[in-house]
């Protein structure tokens, strides 16, 4: 199964002005044709509405789906974006508000101008779904407190008193829909309801909150009947096999768009994507787990090319510390010393990953940027059976007849849980279990039928060990939420952080509330993680240093490999794709077109 790397330091007034482009406008427009790709975030559902708030809706980011701006792939700064519907933005020095400046020439595909009212309605709809900047709890970090239409192309959004360093990033990620199509979903008194929900008291405020969240299903289910897009393309038709999009004649940068149409093919799994690539059917496919033998066949296709870049995601083996013997740090360290991460990566993700240099909780590229020389001072946990034996003995484990047993003499059975649909994770689990078995540990892999079931059972605390994505940058808060957030007991409630007992409210990792962090003293990792949301950049670096050391010494997980964003393109029909390590690589090829990339290939050129 594919996993795409997803999910974001303002020191003074910052204004974005332009984005990079490649090639010339004239060359981009010449030729037309049909650009063929897949949507890396979802499979096609032909019966789904044309609605970006529907998780399987027939809206494809960068093609007929538009946000205010597109995130760059900066390893440490979540506030770096390319302009989209927002041509620029201005942040106040104290981060209290952001002024969004829309492109004056932006229009919907029916010719209606894109205005501030479209943004206002889109934000209103986002409140019905909750989360990020549009949380109804006024005490939530980074919650928007006020939305003001300044003029037809300017919107001012004010942040609440609990300010977040990622407020700008969350705002710019706002999906924009046409008010003249979606506006009817908001009741006439919506904005008064929102004011009451955010600033009212007691039962009155709760009633208003319920009224807003009660709109969620209505918003998700809404079907406008036909596509009204502000992107470079408009949905023409969709069936179970593919979606076909055609040019939006009103797109503000239409001269940059080379193809006349885009065909987005459906897929049932990795194997079908591999076959598309081997047959040369796709002009671009985002990150897909590919074994070496298949990769060799893909490279043989005429015009096939692989582009690689940074992906702020890592895979780890996570422990449930509420289950013995994983409550003992010596056991966790022993397992770290018994796992050859390079071998695991070669078997599980040879083309899409690099072995983790150590466990820091952060992808190595970002870790070096955050930690500097401190990264090299972390324990690397190179494979060392002798150290592993010493750690197990320190934990009271015993070895009988070549097999390690629990301190009470009972059998120690290591069961590694993975979702069956993630072929690379299954391969990783088997490699780890084989390595552990070679050193006297009774280890095996147990698969869950699908990822949704896997996450549910993981959250319920049913697993001793399971594979877990970490390092979801660039926001340091998001990075360490994976280790010291809800999954490990830290909950934000009413604007206050609390730590819940293992096995309750999704706390399946079961780590201690406070730990000894050496020179930093006894610290609360969840509290420090929460501070990353609003700390200055200098303070963030200090906190990241402490949390990386805690992750390295306490090992709530063993970091296995850091993902590489391996993209597939075919230059037979189109050229001028982004180069290796381009900051746009994690965005769709529809966004690449908006940035001036992708031109029609010359005849006879492969």
C-alpha positions as CSV (number, residue, x, y, z in Angstrom):
1,X,0.0,0.0,0.0
2,X,1.2,3.5,-0.7
3,X,2.1,6.0,1.9
4,X,2.6,9.6,0.7
5,X,4.5,11.9,2.9
6,X,1.7,14.7,4.0
7,X,0.6,16.6,6.7
8,X,3.6,22.0,7.9
9,X,9.0,30.9,12.1
10,X,7.6,33.9,11.5
11,X,10.0,36.6,13.0
12,X,8.6,39.7,11.3
13,X,6.1,40.8,8.7
14,X,6.5,38.3,5.9
15,X,5.1,38.6,2.4
16,X,5.2,35.9,-0.2
17,X,5.6,37.4,-3.7
18,X,6.4,34.8,-6.4
19,X,7.1,31.2,-7.1
20,X,9.7,29.6,-9.3
21,X,9.0,28.4,-12.8
22,X,10.7,26.5,-15.6
23,X,10.5,26.9,-19.3
24,X,8.6,29.5,-21.3
25,X,4.9,30.2,-21.5
26,X,4.8,29.6,-25.2
27,X,6.5,26.2,-25.0
28,X,4.2,25.1,-22.2
29,X,1.0,25.9,-24.2
30,X,2.1,24.2,-27.4
31,X,1.0,20.7,-28.1
32,X,-1.8,19.9,-25.6
33,X,-2.6,16.2,-25.3
34,X,-3.7,14.2,-22.3
35,X,-1.6,14.0,-19.2
36,X,-2.1,10.7,-17.4
37,X,-1.5,10.2,-13.7
38,X,-3.0,8.8,-10.4
39,X,-4.1,10.5,-7.2
40,X,-1.7,9.4,-4.5
41,X,-4.1,10.3,-1.7
42,X,-7.1,8.2,-2.6
43,X,-8.7,5.8,-5.0
44,X,-11.5,6.9,-7.3
45,X,-15.1,6.6,-6.2
46,X,-17.3,7.3,-9.2
47,X,-20.4,7.9,-7.0
48,X,-18.7,10.4,-4.7
49,X,-19.7,14.0,-4.9
50,X,-17.6,16.8,-6.4
51,X,-16.8,18.1,-3.0
52,X,-13.3,18.5,-1.3
53,X,-14.8,18.1,2.1
54,X,-15.8,14.5,1.2
55,X,-12.7,12.3,1.8
56,X,-13.3,10.3,-1.4
57,X,-14.9,13.3,-3.3
58,X,-14.1,13.8,-7.0
59,X,-11.8,16.7,-6.3
60,X,-8.2,16.3,-7.1
61,X,-5.7,18.6,-5.4
62,X,-3.9,20.8,-7.8
63,X,-6.1,20.0,-10.8
64,X,-9.7,21.0,-9.9
65,X,-9.1,21.4,-6.2
66,X,-7.3,24.5,-5.0
67,X,-6.0,25.8,-1.7
68,X,-4.9,29.3,-0.8
69,X,-1.3,28.2,-1.2
70,X,0.8,25.1,-1.7
71,X,3.4,23.9,1.0
72,X,7.0,23.8,0.1
73,X,9.1,20.8,1.4
74,X,11.3,22.7,3.8
75,X,12.8,20.4,6.4
76,X,12.3,22.8,9.4
77,X,10.0,25.7,8.4
78,X,6.3,24.8,8.0
79,X,5.4,28.3,6.8
80,X,7.2,28.1,3.5
81,X,4.5,28.1,0.7
82,X,4.1,28.7,-3.0
83,X,1.3,31.1,-3.9
84,X,-1.9,29.7,-5.4
85,X,-5.3,31.4,-5.1
86,X,-3.6,33.6,-2.6
87,X,-1.0,35.6,-4.6
88,X,0.6,36.8,-1.3
89,X,0.1,37.1,2.4
90,X,1.3,39.4,5.2
91,X,1.8,38.3,8.8
92,X,1.9,40.8,11.7
93,X,5.1,40.8,13.7
94,X,3.4,39.4,16.8
95,X,1.7,36.6,14.7
96,X,-1.7,37.9,15.9
97,X,-3.2,38.1,12.4
98,X,-2.6,37.3,8.8
99,X,-3.8,39.2,5.7
100,X,-4.5,37.0,2.7
101,X,-4.3,38.8,-0.6
102,X,-6.1,37.0,-3.4
103,X,-5.0,37.1,-7.0
104,X,-7.2,39.8,-8.6
105,X,-7.4,37.7,-11.9
106,X,-8.5,34.4,-10.2
107,X,-11.9,33.2,-11.6
108,X,-14.1,30.1,-11.2
109,X,-14.6,27.9,-14.2
110,X,-18.0,29.5,-14.8
111,X,-16.4,32.9,-15.1
112,X,-17.3,34.2,-11.6
113,X,-14.4,36.0,-9.9
114,X,-12.8,34.4,-6.9
115,X,-13.4,36.8,-4.0
116,X,-12.9,37.2,-0.2
117,X,-16.4,35.9,0.3
118,X,-15.4,32.6,-1.2
119,X,-12.6,32.3,1.4
120,X,-15.0,33.3,4.2
121,X,-17.5,30.6,3.2
122,X,-14.7,28.0,2.8
123,X,-13.5,28.8,6.3
124,X,-17.1,28.5,7.7
125,X,-17.4,25.1,6.1
126,X,-14.0,24.1,7.5
127,X,-15.3,25.0,11.0
128,X,-18.0,22.3,10.6
129,X,-15.2,19.7,10.2
130,X,-13.1,21.1,13.0
131,X,-9.3,20.9,13.6
132,X,-6.2,23.0,13.0
133,X,-6.9,26.8,12.7
134,X,-10.7,26.1,12.6
135,X,-11.2,24.5,16.0
136,X,-14.3,25.7,17.9
137,X,-12.4,25.6,21.2
138,X,-11.1,29.2,21.6
139,X,-8.3,28.0,23.9
140,X,-6.9,25.6,21.2
141,X,-3.5,26.6,20.1
142,X,-3.6,28.4,16.7
143,X,-7.4,28.7,16.6
144,X,-8.7,31.5,14.4
145,X,-10.6,34.1,16.5
146,X,-12.0,36.3,13.8
147,X,-12.4,36.4,10.0
148,X,-12.8,39.8,8.4
149,X,-13.4,40.6,4.8
150,X,-11.3,43.7,4.3
151,X,-12.1,44.2,0.6
152,X,-13.0,41.9,-2.4
153,X,-9.5,40.4,-2.5
154,X,-8.3,40.7,1.1
155,X,-9.2,38.7,4.1
156,X,-7.8,39.3,7.6
157,X,-7.7,36.2,9.9
158,X,-7.0,36.9,13.6
159,X,-5.4,34.3,15.8
160,X,-6.6,33.7,19.4
161,X,-4.6,34.4,22.5
162,X,-3.0,30.9,22.5
163,X,-0.9,31.5,19.5
164,X,0.7,28.9,17.3
165,X,3.9,29.0,15.2
166,X,2.0,27.0,12.5
167,X,-1.0,29.3,12.3
168,X,0.1,30.7,9.0
169,X,0.7,27.2,7.5
170,X,-2.7,26.0,8.6
171,X,-4.4,29.1,7.1
172,X,-2.6,28.8,3.8
173,X,-3.7,25.1,3.5
174,X,-7.3,26.1,3.5
175,X,-9.2,24.6,0.6
176,X,-11.3,27.2,-1.3
177,X,-14.7,26.5,-2.7
178,X,-17.1,28.8,-4.6
179,X,-19.5,30.7,-2.2
180,X,-22.2,30.8,-4.9
181,X,-22.3,27.0,-5.0
182,X,-21.4,25.9,-1.4
183,X,-22.6,29.0,0.5
184,X,-26.2,27.7,0.9
185,X,-24.8,25.0,3.3
186,X,-24.3,27.6,6.0
187,X,-27.4,28.8,7.8
188,X,-28.1,32.5,7.9
189,X,-27.1,32.8,11.5
190,X,-23.8,30.8,11.1
191,X,-21.4,33.6,12.0
192,X,-23.4,34.5,15.1
193,X,-23.4,30.8,16.0
194,X,-19.6,30.7,15.6
195,X,-19.2,33.8,17.8
196,X,-21.3,32.3,20.5
197,X,-19.5,28.9,20.3
198,X,-16.1,30.6,20.6
199,X,-16.9,33.4,23.1
200,X,-20.1,32.3,24.9
201,X,-20.3,30.5,28.2
202,X,-21.8,27.2,29.5
203,X,-24.8,25.6,27.9
204,X,-25.3,28.4,25.3
205,X,-21.8,28.0,23.9
206,X,-22.1,24.2,23.9
207,X,-25.5,24.4,22.0
208,X,-23.8,26.6,19.4
209,X,-20.9,24.2,19.0
210,X,-23.3,21.3,18.5
211,X,-25.2,23.3,15.9
212,X,-22.0,23.9,13.9
213,X,-20.5,20.4,14.2
214,X,-24.0,19.0,13.4
215,X,-23.6,20.5,9.9
216,X,-20.6,18.2,9.2
217,X,-22.4,15.3,7.6
218,X,-24.5,17.7,5.5
219,X,-21.3,19.4,4.2
220,X,-19.6,16.1,3.5
221,X,-22.6,14.7,1.6
222,X,-23.3,17.8,-0.5
223,X,-23.1,17.2,-4.3
224,X,-23.1,20.4,-6.4
225,X,-24.0,18.3,-9.5
226,X,-21.2,19.7,-11.7
227,X,-17.7,21.0,-11.1
228,X,-17.0,24.7,-10.5
229,X,-13.2,24.9,-10.3
230,X,-10.7,27.6,-9.7
231,X,-7.8,25.3,-10.7
232,X,-6.3,24.7,-14.1
233,X,-8.8,21.9,-14.8
234,X,-12.5,21.0,-14.5
235,X,-13.9,17.6,-14.0
236,X,-15.6,16.5,-17.2
237,X,-16.6,12.9,-16.2
238,X,-15.7,10.1,-13.8
239,X,-16.2,6.4,-13.9
240,X,-14.8,3.5,-11.8
241,X,-11.7,3.3,-13.9
242,X,-10.7,7.0,-14.3
243,X,-11.6,10.6,-13.9
244,X,-11.2,12.9,-16.9
245,X,-10.5,16.6,-16.5
246,X,-10.4,19.3,-19.1
247,X,-8.9,22.8,-19.2
248,X,-10.4,25.6,-17.2
249,X,-10.5,28.5,-19.7
250,X,-10.7,31.0,-16.8
251,X,-7.6,29.7,-14.8
252,X,-5.5,32.7,-13.9
253,X,-2.2,31.2,-15.2
254,X,-3.7,29.1,-18.1
255,X,-0.8,30.0,-20.4
256,X,1.4,27.8,-18.2
257,X,-0.7,24.7,-18.6
258,X,0.5,22.4,-21.3
259,X,-2.0,19.5,-21.4
260,X,-5.5,20.0,-22.8
261,X,-6.8,17.2,-20.5
262,X,-5.8,15.2,-17.5
263,X,-6.8,11.5,-17.0
264,X,-6.5,10.2,-13.4
265,X,-6.5,6.4,-13.4
266,X,-7.9,4.4,-10.6
267,X,-5.9,1.6,-8.9
268,X,-6.6,-1.2,-6.5
269,X,-3.1,-1.5,-5.0
270,X,0.6,-1.2,-5.6
271,X,0.7,-4.0,-8.2
272,X,-1.7,-2.1,-10.5
273,X,0.4,1.1,-10.3
274,X,3.5,-1.0,-11.1
275,X,1.9,-2.4,-14.2
276,X,0.8,1.1,-15.3
277,X,4.4,2.3,-14.9
278,X,5.9,-0.8,-16.6
279,X,3.6,-0.2,-19.6
280,X,4.5,3.5,-19.8
281,X,0.9,4.6,-19.3
282,X,1.6,7.2,-16.6
283,X,3.2,10.5,-17.1
284,X,3.7,10.8,-13.4
285,X,3.1,8.6,-10.3
286,X,3.8,9.8,-6.8
287,X,5.6,7.8,-4.2
288,X,4.8,4.1,-4.3
289,X,6.5,1.2,-2.5
290,X,8.4,-0.7,-5.2
291,X,10.7,-3.7,-4.8
292,X,14.0,-3.7,-6.7
293,X,13.0,-6.3,-9.3
294,X,9.9,-4.2,-10.2
295,X,11.9,-1.0,-10.2
296,X,14.2,-2.4,-12.8
297,X,11.3,-3.2,-15.1
298,X,9.9,0.3,-14.6
299,X,13.2,1.8,-15.6
300,X,13.2,-0.2,-18.8
301,X,10.0,1.5,-20.0
302,X,10.6,4.0,-22.8
303,X,11.0,7.5,-21.3
304,X,10.8,6.3,-17.7
305,X,12.7,8.4,-15.2
306,X,12.9,8.3,-11.4
307,X,13.1,11.6,-9.3
308,X,14.0,11.5,-5.7
309,X,13.7,14.0,-2.9
310,X,13.3,14.6,0.8
311,X,10.2,13.1,2.5
312,X,9.8,14.1,6.2
313,X,8.5,10.7,7.3
314,X,10.2,7.7,9.0
315,X,9.0,4.2,9.9
316,X,9.6,2.8,13.4
317,X,8.9,-0.2,15.5
318,X,6.8,1.1,18.4
319,X,6.4,-0.5,21.9
320,X,3.4,-0.7,24.1
321,X,5.1,0.0,27.5
322,X,1.9,-0.9,29.3
323,X,2.7,-4.5,28.4
324,X,5.6,-6.4,30.0
325,X,8.5,-6.6,29.4
326,X,8.4,-3.5,27.2
327,X,8.0,-1.3,30.2
328,X,11.7,-1.9,30.9
329,X,14.0,0.4,28.9
330,X,16.7,-2.3,28.9
331,X,14.4,-4.6,26.9
332,X,13.7,-1.9,24.4
333,X,17.4,-1.1,24.0
334,X,18.2,-4.8,23.6
335,X,15.9,-5.0,20.7
336,X,17.4,-1.9,19.1
337,X,20.8,-3.6,19.4
338,X,19.5,-6.8,17.7
339,X,17.9,-5.1,14.6
340,X,20.1,-4.5,11.6
341,X,18.3,-1.5,10.2
342,X,20.3,-1.5,6.9
343,X,19.2,-5.1,6.2
344,X,15.5,-4.3,7.1
345,X,15.6,-1.3,4.7
346,X,17.2,-3.4,1.9
347,X,14.4,-5.9,2.2
348,X,11.5,-3.7,2.9
349,X,12.1,-0.3,1.1
350,X,15.3,-0.5,-1.0
351,X,14.1,2.2,-3.4
352,X,12.1,4.4,-1.1
353,X,14.1,4.5,2.1
354,X,17.4,4.9,3.8
355,X,18.4,3.1,7.0
356,X,17.8,5.3,10.1
357,X,21.2,6.5,11.4
358,X,19.7,6.3,14.9
359,X,16.5,6.9,16.8
360,X,15.8,10.6,17.2
361,X,12.1,10.8,16.3
362,X,13.1,12.9,13.3
363,X,14.0,12.1,9.7
364,X,17.8,12.3,9.5
365,X,17.9,15.3,7.1
366,X,15.6,17.4,9.3
367,X,17.4,16.1,12.5
368,X,20.7,17.4,11.3
369,X,19.2,20.8,10.5
370,X,17.5,20.9,14.0
371,X,20.3,19.4,16.1
372,X,23.5,20.3,14.2
373,X,26.5,18.4,15.8
374,X,24.2,17.2,18.5
375,X,22.8,14.6,16.1
376,X,26.2,12.8,16.0
377,X,26.3,12.6,19.7
378,X,23.2,10.4,19.9
379,X,23.6,6.7,20.6
380,X,23.4,5.0,17.2
381,X,22.4,1.5,18.4
382,X,24.5,-0.3,15.8
383,X,23.8,-4.0,15.8
384,X,25.6,-5.5,18.7
385,X,24.4,-8.9,20.2
386,X,26.8,-8.6,23.1
387,X,25.3,-5.3,24.2
388,X,21.8,-6.7,23.6
389,X,22.6,-9.7,25.9
390,X,23.8,-7.3,28.6
391,X,20.6,-5.2,28.4
392,X,18.4,-8.2,28.6
393,X,20.2,-9.5,31.6
394,X,19.9,-6.0,33.2
395,X,16.2,-6.4,32.7
396,X,16.1,-9.7,34.5
397,X,15.5,-11.8,31.4
398,X,17.0,-15.3,31.3
399,X,18.3,-17.5,28.5
400,X,17.4,-21.2,28.6
401,X,18.2,-23.7,25.9
402,X,19.1,-20.9,23.5
403,X,15.8,-19.0,24.1
404,X,15.3,-15.8,26.0
405,X,12.6,-16.0,28.7
406,X,10.8,-13.5,30.9
407,X,12.1,-12.7,34.4
408,X,9.6,-15.1,35.9
409,X,10.7,-17.9,33.5
410,X,7.7,-17.8,31.3
411,X,8.2,-17.8,27.5
412,X,8.9,-14.4,25.9
413,X,7.0,-14.2,22.6
414,X,7.6,-11.1,20.5
415,X,4.6,-10.5,18.1
416,X,5.1,-7.7,15.6
417,X,1.9,-6.4,14.2
418,X,1.6,-4.8,10.7
419,X,-1.3,-4.1,8.3
420,X,-1.4,-6.8,5.6
421,X,-1.9,-4.2,2.8
422,X,1.4,-2.5,3.5
423,X,3.8,-4.8,1.6
424,X,6.9,-2.9,2.8
425,X,5.9,-3.1,6.4
426,X,5.1,-6.8,6.2
427,X,8.6,-7.4,4.7
428,X,10.1,-5.3,7.5
429,X,8.3,-7.3,10.1
430,X,9.5,-10.6,8.7
431,X,13.1,-9.3,8.5
432,X,13.0,-8.2,12.1
433,X,11.4,-11.4,13.4
434,X,14.0,-13.4,11.5
435,X,16.9,-11.4,13.0
436,X,15.5,-11.7,16.5
437,X,15.0,-15.5,16.1
438,X,18.6,-15.8,15.1
439,X,19.5,-14.4,18.6
440,X,17.2,-16.6,20.6
441,X,14.0,-14.4,20.6
442,X,10.8,-16.2,19.8
443,X,9.5,-13.6,17.2
444,X,6.9,-13.6,14.5
445,X,4.7,-11.3,12.4
446,X,0.9,-10.9,12.9
447,X,-1.0,-9.0,10.2
448,X,-4.2,-7.0,10.4
449,X,-6.7,-7.2,7.5
450,X,-6.4,-3.5,6.6
451,X,-4.9,-0.2,7.9
452,X,-8.1,1.1,9.4
453,X,-8.5,-2.1,11.5
454,X,-4.8,-1.9,12.4
455,X,-5.0,1.7,13.7
456,X,-8.1,0.9,15.7
457,X,-6.6,-2.2,17.4
458,X,-3.4,-0.3,18.0
459,X,-5.2,2.5,19.7
460,X,-7.1,0.0,21.8
461,X,-3.8,-1.3,23.2
462,X,-4.2,-4.8,21.7
463,X,-0.6,-5.0,20.4
464,X,2.7,-5.3,22.1
465,X,4.7,-4.0,19.1
466,X,3.6,-2.4,15.9
467,X,5.0,-0.4,13.0
468,X,4.3,3.3,13.4
469,X,5.0,6.4,11.2
470,X,7.0,9.1,12.9
471,X,8.9,12.3,12.0
472,X,5.9,13.9,10.2
473,X,7.5,17.3,9.6
474,X,8.3,20.0,9.0
475,X,6.5,21.3,12.1
476,X,8.5,20.2,15.2
477,X,5.2,19.9,17.1
478,X,3.8,17.5,14.5
479,X,7.1,15.5,14.6
480,X,7.1,14.9,18.3
481,X,3.3,14.5,18.6
482,X,3.9,11.0,17.1
483,X,6.0,10.0,20.1
484,X,4.7,12.3,22.9
485,X,1.2,13.0,22.0
486,X,-2.2,11.3,22.2
487,X,-0.8,7.8,21.4
488,X,1.4,8.1,24.5
489,X,-1.1,9.6,26.9
490,X,-0.9,13.3,26.5
491,X,-4.3,14.9,25.8
492,X,-5.3,18.5,25.2
493,X,-8.6,19.2,27.1
494,X,-10.1,22.7,27.5
495,X,-6.9,24.3,26.5
496,X,-5.0,22.3,29.2
497,X,-2.6,19.4,28.7
498,X,-3.2,16.3,30.8
499,X,-1.7,12.8,30.9
500,X,-4.1,9.8,30.9
501,X,-3.3,6.3,32.2
502,X,-2.0,3.7,29.8
503,X,-4.8,1.7,28.1
504,X,-7.2,4.7,28.3
505,X,-8.3,7.3,25.7
506,X,-6.0,6.0,23.0
507,X,-2.9,5.8,25.1
508,X,-1.4,2.6,23.7
509,X,2.3,3.5,24.0
510,X,2.1,3.7,27.8
511,X,5.2,5.7,28.4
512,X,5.9,7.5,31.7
513,X,4.7,11.1,32.2
514,X,8.1,12.4,33.3
515,X,11.6,11.2,32.4
516,X,15.2,12.1,33.3
517,X,16.7,14.0,30.4
518,X,20.2,14.3,31.8
519,X,21.4,17.9,31.8
520,X,17.9,19.2,31.1
521,X,16.7,17.5,34.4
522,X,13.4,15.7,34.8
523,X,11.1,16.7,32.0
524,X,7.5,16.1,30.8
525,X,8.0,15.2,27.1
526,X,4.3,15.9,26.3
527,X,4.5,19.3,27.9
528,X,7.6,20.2,26.0
529,X,6.0,19.0,22.8
530,X,3.0,21.2,23.4
531,X,5.4,24.2,23.8
532,X,6.7,23.6,20.3
533,X,3.4,24.9,19.1
534,X,4.1,28.5,20.1
535,X,7.8,28.8,21.1
536,X,10.2,31.0,19.2
537,X,12.5,29.3,16.7
538,X,15.5,29.5,19.1
539,X,13.4,27.9,21.9
540,X,12.1,25.3,19.5
541,X,15.7,24.2,18.7
542,X,16.4,23.8,22.4
543,X,13.3,21.8,23.0
544,X,13.9,19.6,19.9
545,X,17.3,18.8,21.3
546,X,15.9,17.7,24.6
547,X,13.1,15.6,23.0
548,X,15.5,14.0,20.5
549,X,17.7,12.9,23.4
550,X,14.7,11.5,25.4
551,X,13.6,9.6,22.3
552,X,17.1,8.3,21.8
553,X,17.6,7.2,25.4
554,X,14.1,6.0,26.3
555,X,13.3,4.4,23.0
556,X,9.5,4.6,22.8
557,X,10.2,3.3,19.3
558,X,13.1,2.0,17.3
559,X,13.5,4.1,14.2
560,X,14.0,1.8,11.2
561,X,14.2,3.8,8.0
562,X,13.7,7.3,6.7
563,X,11.5,7.5,3.6
564,X,12.8,8.9,0.3
565,X,10.2,10.6,-1.9
566,X,10.6,8.4,-5.0
567,X,8.6,9.9,-7.8
568,X,8.0,8.3,-11.3
569,X,7.8,10.3,-14.5
570,X,7.8,9.5,-18.2
571,X,9.4,12.0,-20.6
572,X,7.9,10.4,-23.8
573,X,5.0,12.8,-23.9
574,X,6.0,15.6,-21.5
575,X,9.2,17.0,-20.1
576,X,10.4,19.7,-17.7
577,X,9.5,17.8,-14.6
578,X,11.0,19.0,-11.3
579,X,14.6,17.9,-10.6
580,X,15.8,15.8,-7.7
581,X,15.3,17.4,-4.3
582,X,12.9,20.1,-5.7
583,X,10.8,21.6,-2.9
584,X,7.6,20.9,-5.0
585,X,8.2,17.2,-5.3
586,X,5.6,16.3,-2.6
587,X,2.9,18.2,-4.5
588,X,0.7,16.9,-7.3
589,X,1.7,17.3,-10.9
590,X,-1.2,19.7,-11.2
591,X,0.7,22.0,-8.9
592,X,3.8,21.5,-10.9
593,X,2.0,22.8,-13.9
594,X,0.8,25.8,-12.0
595,X,4.4,26.5,-11.1
596,X,5.4,26.6,-14.8
597,X,6.7,23.1,-15.0
598,X,5.7,20.3,-17.5
599,X,6.0,21.0,-21.2
600,X,4.9,19.0,-24.2
601,X,7.8,16.8,-25.5
602,X,9.2,17.4,-28.9
603,X,8.2,14.7,-31.5
604,X,10.7,11.8,-31.5
605,X,12.1,12.7,-28.2
606,X,12.0,10.1,-25.4
